[in-house]
């Protein structure tokens, strides 16, 4: 199965992945709440060089990790 890479829009603070748009709301410099249509689905925390996902809703841990990794890579560049 082929999946596309997440697409980051820093200006809009969104990541599009698997046909859904996720809004990134900062909690701190290295921690974000991930929302879909205003509803939290998880959090991502950047530590030890990678996004560490905490699932809180309708999303897989792998998808949340991919979203977090793409987001942190984009804001670091």
Biopython code that builds the backbone (N, CA, C, O; Angstrom):
import numpy as np
from Bio.PDB.StructureBuilder import StructureBuilder

atoms = [
    (1, "UNK", "N", (0.838, -1.164, 0.000)),
    (1, "UNK", "CA", (0.000, 0.000, 0.000)),
    (1, "UNK", "C", (0.893, 1.240, 0.000)),
    (1, "UNK", "O", (1.846, 1.331, 0.774)),
    (2, "UNK", "N", (0.579, 2.175, -0.860)),
    (2, "UNK", "CA", (1.345, 3.413, -0.965)),
    (2, "UNK", "C", (0.563, 4.547, -0.322)),
    (2, "UNK", "O", (-0.614, 4.757, -0.614)),
    (3, "UNK", "N", (1.242, 5.273, 0.558)),
    (3, "UNK", "CA", (0.621, 6.450, 1.152)),
    (3, "UNK", "C", (1.453, 7.657, 0.790)),
    (3, "UNK", "O", (2.669, 7.560, 0.625)),
    (4, "UNK", "N", (0.797, 8.790, 0.667)),
    (4, "UNK", "CA", (1.525, 10.003, 0.320)),
    (4, "UNK", "C", (2.079, 10.633, 1.585)),
    (4, "UNK", "O", (1.571, 10.421, 2.686)),
    (5, "UNK", "N", (3.121, 11.404, 1.401)),
    (5, "UNK", "CA", (3.755, 12.095, 2.517)),
    (5, "UNK", "C", (2.863, 13.246, 2.976)),
    (5, "UNK", "O", (2.150, 13.834, 2.164)),
    (6, "UNK", "N", (2.895, 13.570, 4.253)),
    (6, "UNK", "CA", (2.130, 14.709, 4.744)),
    (6, "UNK", "C", (2.596, 16.013, 4.091)),
    (6, "UNK", "O", (3.781, 16.191, 3.811)),
    (7, "UNK", "N", (1.649, 16.913, 3.854)),
    (7, "UNK", "CA", (1.939, 18.214, 3.255)),
    (7, "UNK", "C", (1.721, 19.281, 4.322)),
    (7, "UNK", "O", (0.628, 19.411, 4.874)),
    (8, "UNK", "N", (2.779, 20.045, 4.604)),
    (8, "UNK", "CA", (2.754, 21.045, 5.673)),
    (8, "UNK", "C", (2.514, 22.435, 5.089)),
    (8, "UNK", "O", (3.116, 22.810, 4.082)),
    (9, "UNK", "N", (1.634, 23.188, 5.729)),
    (9, "UNK", "CA", (1.409, 24.597, 5.417)),
    (9, "UNK", "C", (1.679, 25.372, 6.710)),
    (9, "UNK", "O", (0.807, 25.486, 7.572)),
    (10, "UNK", "N", (2.894, 25.899, 6.829)),
    (10, "UNK", "CA", (3.301, 26.577, 8.055)),
    (10, "UNK", "C", (2.438, 27.817, 8.314)),
    (10, "UNK", "O", (2.027, 28.064, 9.447)),
    (11, "UNK", "N", (2.168, 28.586, 7.270)),
    (11, "UNK", "CA", (1.389, 29.815, 7.437)),
    (11, "UNK", "C", (-0.006, 29.536, 7.994)),
    (11, "UNK", "O", (-0.500, 30.284, 8.838)),
    (12, "UNK", "N", (-0.634, 28.474, 7.527)),
    (12, "UNK", "CA", (-1.980, 28.118, 7.987)),
    (12, "UNK", "C", (-1.946, 27.239, 9.233)),
    (12, "UNK", "O", (-2.985, 26.966, 9.834)),
    (13, "UNK", "N", (-0.741, 26.792, 9.621)),
    (13, "UNK", "CA", (-0.552, 25.882, 10.763)),
    (13, "UNK", "C", (-1.349, 24.599, 10.582)),
    (13, "UNK", "O", (-2.044, 24.145, 11.491)),
    (14, "UNK", "N", (-1.229, 24.011, 9.359)),
    (14, "UNK", "CA", (-1.937, 22.770, 9.070)),
    (14, "UNK", "C", (-0.996, 21.754, 8.433)),
    (14, "UNK", "O", (0.041, 22.092, 7.862)),
    (15, "UNK", "N", (-1.407, 20.500, 8.557)),
    (15, "UNK", "CA", (-0.741, 19.390, 7.872)),
    (15, "UNK", "C", (-1.848, 18.569, 7.227)),
    (15, "UNK", "O", (-2.797, 18.168, 7.900)),
    (16, "UNK", "N", (-1.733, 18.317, 5.930)),
    (16, "UNK", "CA", (-2.694, 17.482, 5.220)),
    (16, "UNK", "C", (-2.074, 16.111, 5.045)),
    (16, "UNK", "O", (-0.959, 15.980, 4.540)),
    (17, "UNK", "N", (-2.814, 15.078, 5.472)),
    (17, "UNK", "CA", (-2.306, 13.706, 5.414)),
    (17, "UNK", "C", (-3.483, 12.747, 5.294)),
    (17, "UNK", "O", (-4.478, 12.878, 6.007)),
    (18, "UNK", "N", (-3.362, 11.803, 4.406)),
    (18, "UNK", "CA", (-4.384, 10.776, 4.194)),
    (18, "UNK", "C", (-5.773, 11.377, 3.964)),
    (18, "UNK", "O", (-6.776, 10.858, 4.454)),
    (19, "UNK", "N", (-5.814, 12.481, 3.211)),
    (19, "UNK", "CA", (-7.077, 13.099, 2.845)),
    (19, "UNK", "C", (-7.727, 13.945, 3.923)),
    (19, "UNK", "O", (-8.859, 14.396, 3.748)),
    (20, "UNK", "N", (-7.044, 14.170, 5.026)),
    (20, "UNK", "CA", (-7.582, 14.981, 6.116)),
    (20, "UNK", "C", (-6.635, 16.139, 6.407)),
    (20, "UNK", "O", (-5.424, 16.026, 6.217)),
    (21, "UNK", "N", (-7.199, 17.253, 6.871)),
    (21, "UNK", "CA", (-6.394, 18.408, 7.251)),
    (21, "UNK", "C", (-6.376, 18.515, 8.766)),
    (21, "UNK", "O", (-7.418, 18.559, 9.420)),
    (22, "UNK", "N", (-5.165, 18.557, 9.305)),
    (22, "UNK", "CA", (-4.947, 18.617, 10.742)),
    (22, "UNK", "C", (-4.400, 19.994, 11.099)),
    (22, "UNK", "O", (-3.460, 20.474, 10.465)),
    (23, "UNK", "N", (-4.978, 20.623, 12.098)),
    (23, "UNK", "CA", (-4.516, 21.917, 12.580)),
    (23, "UNK", "C", (-3.556, 21.690, 13.737)),
    (23, "UNK", "O", (-3.815, 20.887, 14.633)),
    (24, "UNK", "N", (-2.450, 22.411, 13.700)),
    (24, "UNK", "CA", (-1.422, 22.291, 14.731)),
    (24, "UNK", "C", (-1.546, 23.477, 15.683)),
    (24, "UNK", "O", (-1.331, 24.622, 15.283)),
    (25, "UNK", "N", (-1.891, 23.206, 16.939)),
    (25, "UNK", "CA", (-2.028, 24.264, 17.948)),
    (25, "UNK", "C", (-0.878, 24.118, 18.948)),
    (25, "UNK", "O", (-0.770, 23.088, 19.613)),
    (26, "UNK", "N", (-0.021, 25.133, 19.062)),
    (26, "UNK", "CA", (1.135, 25.013, 19.961)),
    (26, "UNK", "C", (0.738, 24.979, 21.435)),
    (26, "UNK", "O", (-0.126, 25.730, 21.887)),
    (27, "UNK", "N", (1.394, 24.089, 22.164)),
    (27, "UNK", "CA", (1.278, 24.049, 23.620)),
    (27, "UNK", "C", (2.526, 24.651, 24.234)),
    (27, "UNK", "O", (2.472, 25.320, 25.266)),
    (28, "UNK", "N", (3.655, 24.402, 23.581)),
    (28, "UNK", "CA", (4.948, 24.967, 23.953)),
    (28, "UNK", "C", (5.810, 24.928, 22.699)),
    (28, "UNK", "O", (5.313, 24.603, 21.620)),
    (29, "UNK", "N", (7.073, 25.247, 22.821)),
    (29, "UNK", "CA", (7.957, 25.290, 21.650)),
    (29, "UNK", "C", (8.051, 23.933, 20.951)),
    (29, "UNK", "O", (8.138, 23.877, 19.724)),
    (30, "UNK", "N", (8.034, 22.854, 21.707)),
    (30, "UNK", "CA", (8.217, 21.518, 21.141)),
    (30, "UNK", "C", (7.027, 20.596, 21.367)),
    (30, "UNK", "O", (7.185, 19.376, 21.347)),
    (31, "UNK", "N", (5.836, 21.156, 21.581)),
    (31, "UNK", "CA", (4.656, 20.349, 21.855)),
    (31, "UNK", "C", (3.435, 20.985, 21.197)),
    (31, "UNK", "O", (3.187, 22.182, 21.346)),
    (32, "UNK", "N", (2.678, 20.168, 20.468)),
    (32, "UNK", "CA", (1.513, 20.666, 19.737)),
    (32, "UNK", "C", (0.318, 19.746, 19.944)),
    (32, "UNK", "O", (0.462, 18.525, 20.007)),
    (33, "UNK", "N", (-0.864, 20.348, 20.050)),
    (33, "UNK", "CA", (-2.109, 19.600, 19.980)),
    (33, "UNK", "C", (-2.484, 19.515, 18.509)),
    (33, "UNK", "O", (-2.360, 20.495, 17.775)),
    (34, "UNK", "N", (-2.940, 18.351, 18.080)),
    (34, "UNK", "CA", (-3.338, 18.132, 16.692)),
    (34, "UNK", "C", (-4.862, 18.028, 16.665)),
    (34, "UNK", "O", (-5.454, 17.209, 17.368)),
    (35, "UNK", "N", (-5.487, 18.872, 15.840)),
    (35, "UNK", "CA", (-6.951, 18.927, 15.792)),
    (35, "UNK", "C", (-7.469, 18.646, 14.388)),
    (35, "UNK", "O", (-6.799, 18.931, 13.395)),
    (36, "UNK", "N", (-8.673, 18.081, 14.321)),
    (36, "UNK", "CA", (-9.404, 17.918, 13.072)),
    (36, "UNK", "C", (-10.749, 18.601, 13.277)),
    (36, "UNK", "O", (-11.524, 18.210, 14.151)),
    (37, "UNK", "N", (-11.024, 19.613, 12.479)),
    (37, "UNK", "CA", (-12.269, 20.381, 12.581)),
    (37, "UNK", "C", (-12.495, 20.869, 14.009)),
    (37, "UNK", "O", (-13.624, 20.857, 14.500)),
    (38, "UNK", "N", (-11.428, 21.296, 14.674)),
    (38, "UNK", "CA", (-11.521, 21.850, 16.011)),
    (38, "UNK", "C", (-11.546, 20.833, 17.141)),
    (38, "UNK", "O", (-11.592, 21.211, 18.312)),
    (39, "UNK", "N", (-11.517, 19.545, 16.804)),
    (39, "UNK", "CA", (-11.564, 18.484, 17.814)),
    (39, "UNK", "C", (-10.176, 17.861, 17.961)),
    (39, "UNK", "O", (-9.608, 17.400, 16.971)),
    (40, "UNK", "N", (-9.620, 17.835, 19.171)),
    (40, "UNK", "CA", (-8.290, 17.239, 19.371)),
    (40, "UNK", "C", (-8.293, 15.738, 19.077)),
    (40, "UNK", "O", (-9.172, 15.002, 19.528)),
    (41, "UNK", "N", (-7.289, 15.301, 18.310)),
    (41, "UNK", "CA", (-7.121, 13.868, 18.043)),
    (41, "UNK", "C", (-5.827, 13.350, 18.647)),
    (41, "UNK", "O", (-5.599, 12.141, 18.687)),
    (42, "UNK", "N", (-4.978, 14.258, 19.117)),
    (42, "UNK", "CA", (-3.729, 13.830, 19.735)),
    (42, "UNK", "C", (-2.778, 14.986, 19.957)),
    (42, "UNK", "O", (-3.080, 16.146, 19.679)),
    (43, "UNK", "N", (-1.607, 14.616, 20.476)),
    (43, "UNK", "CA", (-0.538, 15.580, 20.696)),
    (43, "UNK", "C", (0.746, 15.005, 20.131)),
    (43, "UNK", "O", (0.922, 13.788, 20.064)),
    (44, "UNK", "N", (1.643, 15.898, 19.726)),
    (44, "UNK", "CA", (2.982, 15.483, 19.313)),
    (44, "UNK", "C", (3.991, 16.314, 20.090)),
    (44, "UNK", "O", (3.857, 17.530, 20.221)),
    (45, "UNK", "N", (4.993, 15.631, 20.596)),
    (45, "UNK", "CA", (6.049, 16.267, 21.371)),
    (45, "UNK", "C", (7.370, 15.920, 20.706)),
    (45, "UNK", "O", (7.653, 14.748, 20.456)),
    (46, "UNK", "N", (8.181, 16.934, 20.418)),
    (46, "UNK", "CA", (9.473, 16.704, 19.790)),
    (46, "UNK", "C", (10.506, 16.462, 20.879)),
    (46, "UNK", "O", (10.810, 17.361, 21.664)),
    (47, "UNK", "N", (11.045, 15.254, 20.927)),
    (47, "UNK", "CA", (12.118, 14.947, 21.871)),
    (47, "UNK", "C", (12.982, 13.849, 21.294)),
    (47, "UNK", "O", (12.502, 12.979, 20.567)),
    (48, "UNK", "N", (14.259, 13.896, 21.623)),
    (48, "UNK", "CA", (15.239, 12.926, 21.136)),
    (48, "UNK", "C", (15.242, 12.819, 19.617)),
    (48, "UNK", "O", (15.446, 11.738, 19.066)),
    (49, "UNK", "N", (15.015, 13.953, 18.937)),
    (49, "UNK", "CA", (15.126, 14.016, 17.485)),
    (49, "UNK", "C", (13.956, 13.487, 16.695)),
    (49, "UNK", "O", (14.068, 13.309, 15.482)),
    (50, "UNK", "N", (12.821, 13.225, 17.351)),
    (50, "UNK", "CA", (11.656, 12.702, 16.631)),
    (50, "UNK", "C", (10.370, 13.177, 17.297)),
    (50, "UNK", "O", (10.359, 13.588, 18.457)),
    (51, "UNK", "N", (9.290, 13.106, 16.527)),
    (51, "UNK", "CA", (7.977, 13.424, 17.076)),
    (51, "UNK", "C", (7.465, 12.207, 17.831)),
    (51, "UNK", "O", (7.465, 11.091, 17.312)),
    (52, "UNK", "N", (7.039, 12.436, 19.039)),
    (52, "UNK", "CA", (6.478, 11.369, 19.861)),
    (52, "UNK", "C", (4.976, 11.603, 19.966)),
    (52, "UNK", "O", (4.543, 12.574, 20.585)),
    (53, "UNK", "N", (4.169, 10.711, 19.360)),
    (53, "UNK", "CA", (2.720, 10.922, 19.326)),
    (53, "UNK", "C", (2.017, 10.403, 20.571)),
    (53, "UNK", "O", (2.424, 9.407, 21.168)),
    (54, "UNK", "N", (0.951, 11.101, 20.947)),
    (54, "UNK", "CA", (0.055, 10.668, 22.012)),
    (54, "UNK", "C", (-1.356, 10.732, 21.411)),
    (54, "UNK", "O", (-1.922, 11.813, 21.251)),
    (55, "UNK", "N", (-1.903, 9.584, 21.088)),
    (55, "UNK", "CA", (-3.208, 9.501, 20.437)),
    (55, "UNK", "C", (-4.310, 9.776, 21.456)),
    (55, "UNK", "O", (-4.313, 9.229, 22.559)),
    (56, "UNK", "N", (-5.248, 10.639, 21.057)),
    (56, "UNK", "CA", (-6.381, 10.978, 21.919)),
    (56, "UNK", "C", (-7.705, 10.893, 21.171)),
    (56, "UNK", "O", (-8.750, 11.226, 21.731)),
    (57, "UNK", "N", (-7.676, 10.456, 19.923)),
    (57, "UNK", "CA", (-8.906, 10.435, 19.139)),
    (57, "UNK", "C", (-8.815, 9.483, 17.969)),
    (57, "UNK", "O", (-8.108, 8.476, 18.020)),
    (58, "UNK", "N", (-9.537, 9.811, 16.917)),
    (58, "UNK", "CA", (-9.693, 8.972, 15.743)),
    (58, "UNK", "C", (-8.509, 9.126, 14.775)),
    (58, "UNK", "O", (-8.633, 9.751, 13.722)),
    (59, "UNK", "N", (-7.365, 8.546, 15.149)),
    (59, "UNK", "CA", (-6.161, 8.578, 14.323)),
    (59, "UNK", "C", (-5.235, 7.467, 14.802)),
    (59, "UNK", "O", (-5.264, 7.084, 15.972)),
    (60, "UNK", "N", (-4.417, 6.957, 13.893)),
    (60, "UNK", "CA", (-3.464, 5.929, 14.303)),
    (60, "UNK", "C", (-2.193, 6.588, 14.826)),
    (60, "UNK", "O", (-1.890, 7.736, 14.500)),
    (61, "UNK", "N", (-1.470, 5.852, 15.627)),
    (61, "UNK", "CA", (-0.203, 6.355, 16.155)),
    (61, "UNK", "C", (0.792, 6.620, 15.031)),
    (61, "UNK", "O", (1.525, 7.608, 15.074)),
    (62, "UNK", "N", (0.824, 5.745, 14.024)),
    (62, "UNK", "CA", (1.730, 5.929, 12.886)),
    (62, "UNK", "C", (1.404, 7.199, 12.107)),
    (62, "UNK", "O", (2.306, 7.942, 11.719)),
    (63, "UNK", "N", (0.118, 7.449, 11.879)),
    (63, "UNK", "CA", (-0.279, 8.659, 11.148)),
    (63, "UNK", "C", (0.079, 9.905, 11.950)),
    (63, "UNK", "O", (0.574, 10.883, 11.390)),
    (64, "UNK", "N", (-0.168, 9.873, 13.252)),
    (64, "UNK", "CA", (0.151, 11.026, 14.096)),
    (64, "UNK", "C", (1.656, 11.273, 14.148)),
    (64, "UNK", "O", (2.098, 12.422, 14.166)),
    (65, "UNK", "N", (2.441, 10.203, 14.172)),
    (65, "UNK", "CA", (3.901, 10.346, 14.152)),
    (65, "UNK", "C", (4.360, 10.958, 12.828)),
    (65, "UNK", "O", (5.240, 11.819, 12.817)),
    (66, "UNK", "N", (3.772, 10.521, 11.714)),
    (66, "UNK", "CA", (4.133, 11.072, 10.402)),
    (66, "UNK", "C", (3.790, 12.553, 10.322)),
    (66, "UNK", "O", (4.570, 13.342, 9.790)),
    (67, "UNK", "N", (2.635, 12.933, 10.845)),
    (67, "UNK", "CA", (2.220, 14.337, 10.862)),
    (67, "UNK", "C", (3.199, 15.149, 11.716)),
    (67, "UNK", "O", (3.648, 16.218, 11.304)),
    (68, "UNK", "N", (3.520, 14.644, 12.889)),
    (68, "UNK", "CA", (4.454, 15.343, 13.772)),
    (68, "UNK", "C", (5.837, 15.473, 13.177)),
    (68, "UNK", "O", (6.442, 16.543, 13.242)),
    (69, "UNK", "N", (6.351, 14.392, 12.594)),
    (69, "UNK", "CA", (7.680, 14.440, 11.974)),
    (69, "UNK", "C", (7.723, 15.465, 10.850)),
    (69, "UNK", "O", (8.678, 16.233, 10.741)),
    (70, "UNK", "N", (6.677, 15.478, 10.007)),
    (70, "UNK", "CA", (6.631, 16.441, 8.904)),
    (70, "UNK", "C", (6.553, 17.869, 9.438)),
    (70, "UNK", "O", (7.224, 18.763, 8.921)),
    (71, "UNK", "N", (5.743, 18.084, 10.463)),
    (71, "UNK", "CA", (5.587, 19.420, 11.040)),
    (71, "UNK", "C", (6.900, 19.931, 11.625)),
    (71, "UNK", "O", (7.324, 21.047, 11.327)),
    (72, "UNK", "N", (7.539, 19.117, 12.454)),
    (72, "UNK", "CA", (8.775, 19.570, 13.094)),
    (72, "UNK", "C", (9.887, 19.770, 12.073)),
    (72, "UNK", "O", (10.698, 20.685, 12.219)),
    (73, "UNK", "N", (9.939, 18.931, 11.042)),
    (73, "UNK", "CA", (10.947, 19.113, 9.985)),
    (73, "UNK", "C", (10.724, 20.439, 9.265)),
    (73, "UNK", "O", (11.683, 21.139, 8.942)),
    (74, "UNK", "N", (9.466, 20.786, 9.014)),
    (74, "UNK", "CA", (9.158, 22.016, 8.293)),
    (74, "UNK", "C", (9.458, 23.257, 9.123)),
    (74, "UNK", "O", (9.968, 24.243, 8.592)),
    (75, "UNK", "N", (9.151, 23.224, 10.412)),
    (75, "UNK", "CA", (9.370, 24.435, 11.209)),
    (75, "UNK", "C", (10.831, 24.596, 11.613)),
    (75, "UNK", "O", (11.252, 25.691, 11.986)),
    (76, "UNK", "N", (11.601, 23.524, 11.542)),
    (76, "UNK", "CA", (13.024, 23.595, 11.855)),
    (76, "UNK", "C", (13.851, 24.105, 10.677)),
    (76, "UNK", "O", (14.971, 24.582, 10.865)),
    (77, "UNK", "N", (13.308, 24.008, 9.467)),
    (77, "UNK", "CA", (14.094, 24.404, 8.288)),
    (77, "UNK", "C", (13.962, 25.874, 7.967)),
    (77, "UNK", "O", (14.563, 26.352, 7.006)),
]
sb = StructureBuilder()
sb.init_structure("model")
sb.init_model(0)
sb.init_chain("A")
sb.init_seg("    ")
for serial, (resi, resn, name, xyz) in enumerate(atoms, 1):
    if name == "N":
        sb.init_residue(resn, " ", resi, " ")
    sb.init_atom(name, np.array(xyz, "f"), 0.0, 1.0, " ", f" {name:<3s}", serial, name[0])
structure = sb.get_structure()
